[in-house]
Amino acid sequence: MVAANDTSLLLLNAAQAAERFGCSVRTWRSWDRAGQTPPPVRIGRSLYWRPKELAAWVEAGCPNRATWIAQRDD
């Protein structure tokens, strides 16, 4: 079993992403619904985020989702 704080995780759930960003899960989900995070990966009914993508997103200045996707796909 992988520990919850393992930095080698391939995907983070909302609680893990919120913890990394120092906010509540409610705030993280609100940001996601508003398009202020990178797009999540949907597996079934669950949403996950890629840690490497989150790090790159922060390095880019945390742009909104539409801007991030445009930058990422260039």
Secondary structure, DSSP 8 states (H G I E B T S, - for coil): ---TT-TT-S-B-HHHHHHHHTS-HHHHHHHHHTT-S---EEETTEEEB-HHHHHHHHHTT---HHHHHHHHT-
